[in-house]
């Protein structure tokens, strides 16, 4: 969610707990999944299939259009898979608050004073047992249309991921689809107290909620008249806001459209539930599952466990958990072990930004993957923008060596600025070396955001939010992505030559990664050694080796956009010994375009390669033995 400020009133300090070690379709199908890199394609579901190009700020569905589940045709999914994708994260699927009248379907209207944008934030979920009616051709059959999408996704050999947002729900939560015996959040709460263990929310007893004081430049719906846009929202007593604000009138920069979920953490931060025994981080998922059997846990734990298991039974293959670090790690042990008990192969990805918490949320919380945002992503962004040095990358990888497989890499997602936006790189090509490094430096999954592969700029002020990021709050068209869609043909027929070439690069890179055994093998950085020993080797380049028993790679990137890197890459004796290379000459062939060939010369147990890496070029050189 990473929007606006966070308040962490309930998180106690964590205790740190102590790597996994030219593509073709046949090889892809025969490699065991555990031996393949994972590539996640994040798609903002509401925007993906929209062909309308009007892009009127604060525009309605009639003005700007909206994508549907049905827009993910077999052809669209086939092309996504052909890009080199293994998993799709359908962002914004759960039914969240929207400014559109669906009362004909029994859905209550939402108040613009506590909804961000016209289409609403996907992280203000209103009904966890149903899906966004905007995404259905027939809102009455929206669950059926989502089930059909999952079936198409699986038919194309892809796994489907959706969001769960355990930290908060919409200010007005009301499910129409609860399974029998399931109760809405807050229905049985004791609202006369700030905290009770089995309350789902925290309260400010006896005081009403007030809508934030909006800045002069902001008006809900851009100032358009609306019967509910009156600066008021009835909530008594007031609840804590999603980011932890305890004010009856939260700030505009708070997550005022949401309310905080109570997981049995008292207002002073102490825990009102069983904690995990010492050393339990080394226990198996089944041990965690068994630990919680028969334990008395807070009511909110059960509600979110049941929500997750509902979607697992529906056919969803995994989840991306929003702001996981704002929820106690013991809950994740409880829920994730229940998910894995139902589906051992479930894909569990968490948004965690505090490196001191990484190992707790992996080992104790039983997450599969975490965002590598504040270390690798931030470092690469600085390098792309010309502010940082590649010297920092080696230390990052060394520091994460014990958990490198679990740190998902990305250069774009819905929270981050688009690469070609002026605030980031200003040019999609500047992302190519960083993308190559990000996708090949570890065994961790790679993620790209829809439109990234064709250089989407994220431009235009849609209403709520920043124009350097493709909107998640309003109805909008995504221009470069729409050119690839080509009015539902999904063949790239309207792309510019530059956009087509960029997509070809992504396709070559991602398909190589999911078929390379070396990228699931060992890693050794060559950057530090060459900085010390190779004249001409520069801090704006990075070199490393990846290898398995049957594949040996040297990977070189040049972050500079103004001059080629020409130097003699030196390979230290320990790597030459590891690769079992005798003195002599060996051919190296680039795996991205199959055009460039180099010669590795081994003399007295040391290797050298004379290379010329063009501006913004990446080389994946395979040793031909």
C-alpha positions as CSV (number, residue, x, y, z in Angstrom):
1,X,0.0,0.0,0.0
2,X,2.9,2.4,0.8
3,X,0.9,5.5,0.4
4,X,1.2,8.5,2.8
5,X,2.5,8.2,6.3
6,X,2.5,5.2,8.5
7,X,2.0,5.2,12.3
8,X,3.3,2.1,14.0
9,X,1.8,2.2,17.5
10,X,1.6,-1.6,18.1
11,X,4.8,-3.1,16.7
12,X,7.2,-4.4,19.3
13,X,10.9,-4.7,18.4
14,X,11.7,-7.9,16.6
15,X,14.5,-10.3,17.4
16,X,16.6,-11.3,14.4
17,X,16.8,-15.0,13.6
18,X,19.7,-16.7,12.0
19,X,21.0,-19.1,-0.6
20,X,19.8,-21.4,-2.1
21,X,22.8,-22.1,-2.9
22,X,18.7,-19.9,-25.2
23,X,15.3,-20.9,-23.8
24,X,12.9,-23.2,-25.6
25,X,9.4,-24.3,-24.8
26,X,10.2,-28.0,-24.3
27,X,12.9,-27.2,-21.7
28,X,10.5,-24.8,-19.9
29,X,7.9,-27.5,-19.6
30,X,10.3,-30.2,-18.4
31,X,12.1,-28.3,-15.7
32,X,10.8,-29.0,-12.3
33,X,9.1,-25.9,-10.8
34,X,11.3,-25.8,-7.8
35,X,14.3,-25.5,-10.1
36,X,12.9,-22.5,-12.1
37,X,12.9,-18.8,-11.5
38,X,9.5,-17.4,-10.8
39,X,8.4,-14.3,-12.7
40,X,5.4,-12.4,-11.4
41,X,3.4,-10.1,-13.7
42,X,1.5,-7.6,-11.5
43,X,-1.5,-6.2,-13.3
44,X,-3.9,-3.6,-12.1
45,X,-7.0,-5.5,-13.0
46,X,-9.3,-2.5,-13.4
47,X,-7.0,-0.9,-16.0
48,X,-5.6,-3.8,-17.9
49,X,-8.4,-4.3,-20.5
50,X,-9.6,-0.7,-20.8
51,X,-9.4,0.5,-24.4
52,X,-10.9,4.0,-23.7
53,X,-8.3,6.8,-24.3
54,X,-10.3,9.8,-23.0
55,X,-8.5,10.1,-19.7
56,X,-10.6,12.9,-18.2
57,X,-9.5,13.7,-14.7
58,X,-12.0,12.4,-12.1
59,X,-13.8,10.7,-15.1
60,X,-16.6,8.2,-14.6
61,X,-16.7,4.8,-16.1
62,X,-18.8,6.3,-18.9
63,X,-16.1,8.9,-19.5
64,X,-12.9,6.9,-19.2
65,X,-14.0,3.2,-19.3
66,X,-12.9,0.3,-17.2
67,X,-11.3,-3.1,-17.7
68,X,-13.1,-6.3,-16.9
69,X,-12.2,-9.8,-15.9
70,X,-13.4,-10.9,-19.4
71,X,-10.7,-8.8,-21.0
72,X,-8.1,-11.3,-19.9
73,X,-8.8,-13.5,-22.9
74,X,-7.0,-16.7,-23.6
75,X,-5.0,-14.7,-26.2
76,X,-4.1,-12.1,-23.6
77,X,-3.0,-14.7,-21.1
78,X,-1.1,-16.6,-23.7
79,X,0.9,-13.5,-24.6
80,X,1.6,-12.8,-21.0
81,X,2.9,-16.3,-20.5
82,X,5.0,-16.0,-23.6
83,X,6.6,-12.9,-22.1
84,X,8.3,-15.3,-19.7
85,X,5.7,-15.0,-16.8
86,X,4.9,-17.8,-14.4
87,X,2.5,-16.0,-12.0
88,X,-0.1,-13.2,-12.4
89,X,-0.9,-10.9,-9.4
90,X,-4.4,-9.7,-10.1
91,X,-4.3,-6.4,-8.1
92,X,-7.5,-4.8,-6.8
93,X,-9.8,-7.9,-7.0
94,X,-11.5,-7.9,-3.6
95,X,-14.6,-5.7,-3.4
96,X,-13.4,-2.3,-2.2
97,X,-15.3,1.0,-1.7
98,X,-16.2,2.7,-5.0
99,X,-18.2,5.7,-6.0
100,X,-20.7,4.1,-8.3
101,X,-24.3,3.1,-7.6
102,X,-24.7,-0.6,-7.4
103,X,-27.7,-0.6,-5.1
104,X,-29.6,-2.6,-7.7
105,X,-27.4,-5.5,-6.7
106,X,-27.9,-4.9,-3.0
107,X,-24.6,-3.1,-2.5
108,X,-24.7,0.0,-0.4
109,X,-23.3,3.3,-1.8
110,X,-19.9,4.6,-0.5
111,X,-19.3,8.1,0.7
112,X,-16.8,10.2,-1.4
113,X,-15.6,11.8,1.8
114,X,-13.9,8.5,2.9
115,X,-13.1,7.1,-0.6
116,X,-9.9,8.0,-2.4
117,X,-10.5,8.7,-6.1
118,X,-13.7,7.9,-8.0
119,X,-12.9,4.2,-8.5
120,X,-11.6,3.8,-4.9
121,X,-8.4,2.4,-3.3
122,X,-8.0,-1.4,-3.8
123,X,-6.7,-1.4,-0.2
124,X,-9.9,-0.2,1.4
125,X,-11.7,-3.6,1.1
126,X,-15.5,-3.5,1.8
127,X,-16.4,-7.2,1.3
128,X,-13.7,-9.9,1.5
129,X,-16.0,-12.6,0.3
130,X,-16.7,-11.0,-3.1
131,X,-15.0,-9.1,-5.9
132,X,-15.1,-5.6,-7.3
133,X,-18.4,-5.2,-9.2
134,X,-16.6,-2.8,-11.6
135,X,-14.7,-5.7,-13.0
136,X,-17.7,-7.7,-14.1
137,X,-19.7,-7.5,-17.2
138,X,-22.7,-8.6,-15.1
139,X,-22.1,-7.4,-11.5
140,X,-24.7,-10.0,-10.3
141,X,-22.4,-12.7,-11.6
142,X,-19.1,-11.2,-10.6
143,X,-17.9,-14.2,-8.7
144,X,-18.6,-16.5,-11.6
145,X,-16.7,-14.2,-13.9
146,X,-13.7,-14.2,-11.6
147,X,-13.8,-18.0,-11.3
148,X,-13.8,-18.2,-15.1
149,X,-10.7,-15.9,-15.1
150,X,-8.9,-18.2,-12.7
151,X,-9.8,-21.2,-15.0
152,X,-8.4,-19.4,-18.0
153,X,-5.3,-18.4,-16.1
154,X,-4.7,-22.0,-15.1
155,X,-5.4,-23.3,-18.6
156,X,-2.6,-21.1,-19.8
157,X,-0.2,-22.7,-17.3
158,X,-0.1,-19.6,-15.0
159,X,-0.6,-19.2,-11.3
160,X,-3.0,-16.6,-10.0
161,X,-2.3,-14.3,-7.0
162,X,-4.6,-11.8,-5.3
163,X,-4.4,-9.3,-2.5
164,X,-5.3,-9.7,1.1
165,X,-5.0,-6.6,3.3
166,X,-5.0,-7.8,7.0
167,X,-4.0,-4.5,8.6
168,X,-7.2,-2.6,7.7
169,X,-10.5,-2.6,6.0
170,X,-12.7,0.1,4.5
171,X,-14.3,2.6,6.8
172,X,-17.7,1.1,5.8
173,X,-17.2,-2.6,5.7
174,X,-20.3,-4.6,4.7
175,X,-20.2,-8.1,3.2
176,X,-23.1,-9.4,1.2
177,X,-21.5,-12.7,0.6
178,X,-20.4,-14.1,4.0
179,X,-20.5,-17.9,4.1
180,X,-23.1,-19.3,6.5
181,X,-22.0,-18.8,10.1
182,X,-19.5,-16.0,9.2
183,X,-19.9,-12.6,10.9
184,X,-18.8,-9.2,9.5
185,X,-15.9,-7.4,11.1
186,X,-17.0,-5.4,14.2
187,X,-20.6,-6.8,14.5
188,X,-20.0,-8.2,18.0
189,X,-17.5,-5.6,19.2
190,X,-17.8,-3.9,22.6
191,X,-17.7,-0.3,21.4
192,X,-17.7,1.1,24.9
193,X,-13.9,0.3,25.3
194,X,-10.9,1.3,23.4
195,X,-9.6,-2.3,23.3
196,X,-10.9,-5.8,23.9
197,X,-9.1,-8.9,22.8
198,X,-11.9,-10.1,20.6
199,X,-12.9,-6.8,19.2
200,X,-12.1,-6.5,15.5
201,X,-11.4,-2.7,15.8
202,X,-10.0,-0.2,18.2
203,X,-12.4,2.5,19.4
204,X,-12.4,6.0,20.7
205,X,-15.3,5.6,23.1
206,X,-18.0,8.2,23.2
207,X,-16.6,10.3,20.4
208,X,-17.7,10.6,16.8
209,X,-15.5,10.3,13.7
210,X,-14.9,13.5,11.7
211,X,-13.8,13.6,8.1
212,X,-10.2,15.0,7.7
213,X,-9.7,18.7,6.9
214,X,-8.9,18.6,3.3
215,X,-6.3,20.9,1.8
216,X,-7.4,23.8,-0.4
217,X,-6.3,22.0,-3.5
218,X,-8.4,18.8,-2.9
219,X,-12.1,18.2,-3.1
220,X,-13.7,14.7,-3.3
221,X,-14.5,13.8,-6.9
222,X,-12.7,17.0,-7.9
223,X,-15.5,19.1,-6.5
224,X,-18.3,17.5,-8.5
225,X,-21.6,17.7,-6.6
226,X,-22.6,14.4,-5.0
227,X,-25.4,13.9,-2.4
228,X,-23.0,12.2,0.0
229,X,-20.0,14.5,-0.4
230,X,-20.9,16.8,2.4
231,X,-17.8,16.7,4.6
232,X,-19.5,14.2,7.0
233,X,-19.3,10.4,7.6
234,X,-21.3,8.8,10.3
235,X,-19.2,6.6,12.6
236,X,-19.9,6.4,16.3
237,X,-17.8,5.8,18.2
238,X,-14.8,6.7,16.0
239,X,-12.4,3.9,15.2
240,X,-8.6,4.0,14.9
241,X,-7.5,4.8,11.3
242,X,-5.7,2.1,9.2
243,X,-2.2,3.5,9.7
244,X,-2.7,3.6,13.5
245,X,-3.9,7.2,14.0
246,X,-5.9,7.4,17.2
247,X,-7.4,10.8,16.3
248,X,-11.2,11.1,15.9
249,X,-10.3,13.4,13.0
250,X,-7.4,11.9,11.1
251,X,-5.0,13.9,9.0
252,X,-5.5,14.0,5.2
253,X,-2.2,12.2,4.9
254,X,-3.4,9.3,7.1
255,X,-5.1,6.3,5.6
256,X,-8.4,7.9,6.6
257,X,-10.5,5.7,4.2
258,X,-9.6,2.7,6.3
259,X,-9.9,1.4,9.9
260,X,-7.2,-0.5,11.8
261,X,-7.8,-4.2,12.6
262,X,-7.2,-5.4,16.2
263,X,-5.1,-8.6,16.4
264,X,-5.0,-8.8,20.2
265,X,-2.2,-6.2,20.5
266,X,-3.1,-3.9,23.4
267,X,-2.8,-0.1,22.8
268,X,0.5,-0.1,24.7
269,X,1.9,-2.6,22.3
270,X,1.9,-5.7,24.5
271,X,0.5,-8.9,23.1
272,X,-2.6,-10.6,24.4
273,X,-2.0,-14.0,22.8
274,X,0.4,-16.9,22.9
275,X,3.8,-16.2,21.4
276,X,5.9,-18.7,19.6
277,X,8.5,-20.7,21.6
278,X,12.2,-19.9,21.4
279,X,13.8,-21.3,18.2
280,X,10.4,-21.9,16.5
281,X,11.7,-20.1,13.4
282,X,13.6,-23.2,12.5
283,X,10.4,-25.4,12.7
284,X,8.5,-26.5,9.7
285,X,5.2,-25.1,8.4
286,X,3.4,-28.2,9.7
287,X,5.0,-27.7,13.2
288,X,3.6,-24.1,13.1
289,X,0.2,-25.4,12.0
290,X,0.1,-28.0,14.8
291,X,1.2,-25.4,17.4
292,X,-1.9,-23.3,16.9
293,X,-4.4,-26.2,17.0
294,X,-6.6,-25.8,20.0
295,X,-5.0,-22.4,20.9
296,X,-7.4,-19.6,21.9
297,X,-6.6,-16.8,19.4
298,X,-8.2,-13.4,18.9
299,X,-11.3,-13.2,16.7
300,X,-9.6,-11.2,13.9
301,X,-7.1,-14.0,13.4
302,X,-9.9,-16.5,12.7
303,X,-11.7,-14.1,10.4
304,X,-8.7,-13.5,8.1
305,X,-7.7,-17.2,8.2
306,X,-11.2,-18.1,7.0
307,X,-11.0,-15.4,4.3
308,X,-7.7,-16.7,3.0
309,X,-9.0,-20.4,3.0
310,X,-12.1,-19.3,1.2
311,X,-10.1,-17.9,-1.7
312,X,-7.7,-20.9,-1.7
313,X,-10.8,-23.2,-2.1
314,X,-12.0,-20.8,-4.8
315,X,-8.9,-21.6,-6.9
316,X,-6.5,-18.7,-6.0
317,X,-2.9,-19.9,-5.9
318,X,-1.4,-17.4,-3.5
319,X,-1.6,-14.0,-2.0
320,X,0.3,-10.7,-1.8
321,X,-0.1,-9.4,1.8
322,X,-0.3,-5.6,2.1
323,X,1.7,-3.9,4.8
324,X,2.5,-7.2,6.6
325,X,4.8,-5.7,9.1
326,X,1.9,-3.8,10.7
327,X,0.4,-7.1,11.8
328,X,2.0,-9.3,14.5
329,X,4.3,-12.0,13.2
330,X,2.5,-14.7,15.3
331,X,-0.7,-14.1,13.3
332,X,1.3,-14.8,10.1
333,X,2.5,-18.1,11.6
334,X,-1.1,-19.0,12.3
335,X,-2.6,-17.9,9.0
336,X,0.2,-18.9,6.6
337,X,0.5,-22.4,8.2
338,X,-3.2,-22.8,7.7
339,X,-2.9,-21.7,4.0
340,X,0.0,-24.1,3.4
341,X,-1.9,-26.9,5.1
342,X,-4.7,-26.4,2.6
343,X,-2.3,-25.8,-0.4
344,X,1.4,-26.6,0.3
345,X,2.3,-24.9,-3.0
346,X,0.6,-21.6,-2.2
347,X,2.7,-18.5,-3.1
348,X,2.9,-16.1,-0.2
349,X,4.4,-12.6,-0.8
350,X,4.5,-9.9,1.8
351,X,5.1,-6.1,1.7
352,X,7.7,-5.5,4.4
353,X,10.0,-2.5,4.4
354,X,12.0,-2.9,7.6
355,X,15.1,-5.0,7.1
356,X,15.4,-5.8,10.8
357,X,12.1,-7.7,10.5
358,X,12.9,-9.7,7.3
359,X,14.0,-12.9,9.0
360,X,11.2,-12.9,11.6
361,X,8.6,-12.6,8.9
362,X,10.2,-15.3,6.8
363,X,11.1,-17.8,9.6
364,X,8.5,-17.1,12.2
365,X,5.8,-15.8,9.9
366,X,6.4,-18.4,7.3
367,X,6.3,-16.0,4.3
368,X,7.7,-17.3,1.1
369,X,8.9,-13.9,-0.3
370,X,9.3,-10.3,0.8
371,X,9.8,-7.1,-1.2
372,X,13.5,-6.3,-1.7
373,X,12.6,-2.6,-1.8
374,X,14.7,-0.6,0.7
375,X,18.0,-2.3,-0.2
376,X,18.3,-3.4,-3.9
377,X,15.4,-1.4,-5.4
378,X,16.4,1.8,-3.7
379,X,20.0,1.3,-4.6
380,X,19.2,0.6,-8.3
381,X,17.0,3.6,-8.5
382,X,19.8,5.8,-7.2
383,X,22.2,4.4,-9.7
384,X,19.7,4.9,-12.6
385,X,19.2,8.5,-11.5
386,X,22.9,9.1,-11.5
387,X,23.2,9.5,-7.7
388,X,24.5,6.2,-6.6
389,X,27.4,3.7,-7.1
390,X,27.2,0.1,-8.1
391,X,29.8,-0.5,-5.3
392,X,26.9,-0.8,-2.9
393,X,25.3,-3.8,-4.6
394,X,27.9,-6.3,-3.5
395,X,27.3,-5.5,0.1
396,X,23.6,-5.8,-0.2
397,X,23.8,-9.2,-1.7
398,X,26.3,-10.3,0.9
399,X,24.1,-9.1,3.7
400,X,21.1,-10.9,2.4
401,X,22.9,-14.1,1.4
402,X,21.1,-16.3,3.9
403,X,17.7,-15.2,2.7
404,X,18.4,-14.1,-0.9
405,X,16.0,-16.6,-2.4
406,X,13.1,-15.0,-0.5
407,X,13.7,-11.4,-1.5
408,X,11.5,-10.6,-4.5
409,X,13.1,-8.1,-7.0
410,X,11.3,-5.4,-8.9
411,X,11.8,-2.0,-10.6
412,X,8.1,-1.1,-10.8
413,X,4.9,-1.8,-9.0
414,X,1.7,0.1,-8.3
415,X,3.3,2.1,-5.4
416,X,6.5,3.1,-7.2
417,X,7.1,5.7,-9.9
418,X,7.1,4.4,-13.5
419,X,10.7,4.1,-14.8
420,X,10.2,6.5,-17.8
421,X,8.5,9.1,-15.7
422,X,10.6,12.3,-15.3
423,X,10.7,11.8,-11.5
424,X,12.4,8.5,-11.9
425,X,14.6,7.9,-15.0
426,X,12.8,9.9,-17.8
427,X,13.7,7.1,-20.2
428,X,12.6,3.4,-20.1
429,X,16.0,2.4,-21.7
430,X,17.8,3.4,-18.5
431,X,16.0,0.6,-16.7
432,X,17.4,-2.2,-19.0
433,X,20.7,-2.8,-17.1
434,X,19.0,-2.6,-13.8
435,X,16.3,-5.0,-15.0
436,X,18.9,-7.5,-16.1
437,X,20.8,-7.3,-12.8
438,X,17.6,-7.5,-10.8
439,X,16.4,-10.6,-12.7
440,X,19.6,-12.5,-12.7
441,X,21.6,-11.7,-9.5
442,X,19.7,-14.1,-7.2
443,X,17.4,-17.1,-7.2
444,X,14.6,-14.9,-5.9
445,X,11.4,-14.2,-8.0
446,X,11.3,-11.3,-10.4
447,X,8.3,-9.0,-10.7
448,X,7.3,-6.6,-13.4
449,X,4.3,-4.2,-13.5
450,X,2.0,-4.3,-16.5
451,X,3.1,-1.7,-19.1
452,X,6.7,-1.7,-17.8
453,X,7.7,-4.0,-20.7
454,X,6.5,-1.3,-23.2
455,X,7.8,1.8,-21.3
456,X,4.6,3.1,-19.9
457,X,5.2,6.6,-18.5
458,X,2.3,6.7,-15.9
459,X,1.6,10.3,-17.1
460,X,-1.6,12.3,-16.6
461,X,-3.4,13.6,-13.5
462,X,-6.2,11.1,-13.1
463,X,-7.7,12.7,-10.0
464,X,-6.4,11.3,-6.7
465,X,-2.7,10.5,-6.4
466,X,0.5,11.2,-8.3
467,X,0.8,11.3,-12.1
468,X,4.3,9.6,-12.0
469,X,2.5,6.4,-11.0
470,X,-0.3,4.8,-13.0
471,X,-3.4,5.6,-10.9
472,X,-4.8,3.0,-8.6
473,X,-7.7,5.3,-7.5
474,X,-9.5,6.4,-10.7
475,X,-10.8,5.1,-14.0
476,X,-8.1,5.6,-16.6
477,X,-6.4,4.4,-19.8
478,X,-2.8,3.3,-19.9
479,X,-1.5,4.5,-23.2
480,X,1.6,2.4,-24.0
481,X,-0.1,-0.7,-22.6
482,X,-3.2,0.1,-24.8
483,X,-1.0,0.2,-27.9
484,X,0.2,-3.3,-27.0
485,X,-3.4,-4.4,-26.5
486,X,-4.3,-3.2,-30.0
487,X,-8.1,-3.1,-29.3
488,X,-8.2,-6.6,-27.9
489,X,-5.8,-8.3,-30.3
490,X,-3.0,-8.4,-27.8
491,X,-0.4,-8.4,-30.5
492,X,1.5,-5.1,-30.0
493,X,0.2,-3.9,-33.4
494,X,0.0,-0.2,-32.3
495,X,3.4,-0.1,-30.5
496,X,6.1,2.3,-31.7
497,X,9.3,0.7,-32.9
498,X,11.0,1.7,-29.6
499,X,8.2,0.1,-27.5
500,X,8.4,-3.1,-29.5
501,X,12.1,-3.3,-29.1
502,X,11.8,-2.8,-25.4
503,X,9.2,-5.5,-25.1
504,X,11.4,-7.8,-27.1
505,X,14.2,-7.2,-24.6
506,X,11.9,-8.1,-21.6
507,X,10.7,-11.2,-23.4
508,X,14.2,-12.4,-24.1
509,X,15.4,-11.6,-20.6
510,X,12.5,-13.1,-18.7
511,X,12.3,-16.3,-20.8
512,X,16.0,-16.8,-20.3
513,X,15.6,-16.5,-16.5
514,X,12.9,-19.0,-16.2
515,X,14.9,-21.6,-18.1
516,X,18.4,-21.0,-16.7
517,X,19.6,-23.6,-14.2
518,X,22.6,-21.3,-13.4
519,X,20.2,-18.6,-12.1
520,X,19.0,-21.1,-9.5
521,X,22.6,-22.0,-8.6
522,X,25.5,-20.2,-7.1
523,X,26.6,-16.6,-7.2
524,X,29.9,-14.7,-6.9
525,X,30.3,-11.0,-7.4
526,X,33.2,-9.9,-9.5
527,X,32.7,-6.2,-9.1
528,X,34.9,-5.7,-6.1
529,X,37.8,-7.7,-7.5
530,X,37.7,-5.8,-10.8
531,X,37.4,-2.5,-9.1
532,X,40.7,-3.3,-7.4
533,X,42.5,-5.1,-10.3
534,X,41.1,-4.0,-13.7
535,X,42.0,-0.6,-15.0
536,X,39.0,1.0,-16.7
537,X,36.4,-1.0,-14.8
538,X,34.1,1.7,-13.4
539,X,31.6,2.1,-10.5
540,X,28.7,2.5,-12.9
541,X,29.1,-1.1,-14.1
542,X,28.6,-4.4,-12.3
543,X,29.8,-7.9,-13.0
544,X,29.1,-11.2,-11.4
545,X,29.0,-14.9,-12.1
546,X,26.2,-17.4,-11.8
547,X,26.5,-21.1,-12.3
548,X,25.1,-24.6,-11.9
549,X,26.6,-28.0,-12.8
550,X,25.7,-27.6,-16.5
551,X,25.6,-23.8,-17.1
552,X,28.2,-21.1,-16.3
553,X,27.4,-17.5,-16.8
554,X,29.3,-14.1,-16.6
555,X,26.8,-11.2,-16.4
556,X,27.9,-7.7,-17.0
557,X,25.8,-4.5,-17.1
558,X,26.7,-0.9,-17.9
559,X,24.5,1.7,-16.2
560,X,26.0,4.6,-18.1
561,X,24.1,6.0,-21.0
562,X,26.9,8.1,-22.5
563,X,29.9,5.8,-23.1
564,X,30.8,2.1,-23.5
565,X,32.6,0.2,-20.8
566,X,35.8,-1.2,-22.3
567,X,38.1,-3.2,-20.0
568,X,39.6,-6.5,-19.3
569,X,37.3,-8.4,-17.0
570,X,39.4,-10.4,-14.6
571,X,38.2,-13.7,-13.2
572,X,39.8,-14.7,-9.9
573,X,41.5,-18.0,-9.3
574,X,38.9,-19.3,-6.9
575,X,36.2,-19.0,-9.5
576,X,38.4,-20.6,-12.2
577,X,39.0,-23.5,-9.8
578,X,35.3,-23.7,-9.0
579,X,34.5,-23.9,-12.7
580,X,37.3,-26.5,-13.1
581,X,38.9,-24.6,-16.1
582,X,42.3,-25.6,-17.2
583,X,44.6,-23.0,-18.9
584,X,43.4,-22.3,-22.4
585,X,40.8,-20.4,-24.4
586,X,37.0,-20.6,-24.0
587,X,34.2,-19.1,-26.0
588,X,31.5,-17.0,-24.3
589,X,28.2,-16.3,-26.1
590,X,25.7,-13.7,-25.2
591,X,22.4,-15.3,-24.4
592,X,20.0,-12.3,-24.9
593,X,20.6,-11.7,-28.6
594,X,23.0,-14.5,-29.6
595,X,25.1,-12.0,-31.5
596,X,28.2,-11.1,-29.4
597,X,30.9,-13.6,-28.7
598,X,33.9,-13.2,-26.4
599,X,37.0,-15.2,-25.5
600,X,37.9,-16.2,-21.9
601,X,41.6,-16.8,-21.6
602,X,42.8,-18.7,-18.6
603,X,46.5,-18.4,-17.8
604,X,48.2,-19.7,-14.7
605,X,44.8,-20.2,-13.1
606,X,43.6,-16.6,-13.7
607,X,40.9,-15.6,-16.3
608,X,40.6,-12.5,-18.5
609,X,37.9,-11.4,-20.9
610,X,38.3,-8.3,-23.1
611,X,34.9,-6.8,-23.3
612,X,33.1,-3.7,-24.6
613,X,29.7,-3.2,-22.9
614,X,27.8,-0.5,-24.8
615,X,25.9,2.3,-23.0
616,X,22.9,0.8,-21.1
617,X,23.8,-2.7,-22.4
618,X,23.6,-5.9,-20.6
619,X,25.5,-9.1,-21.4
620,X,24.7,-12.6,-20.2
621,X,27.7,-14.6,-21.4
622,X,27.5,-18.3,-21.3
623,X,30.7,-20.4,-21.2
624,X,30.8,-22.9,-24.0
625,X,32.7,-25.9,-22.7
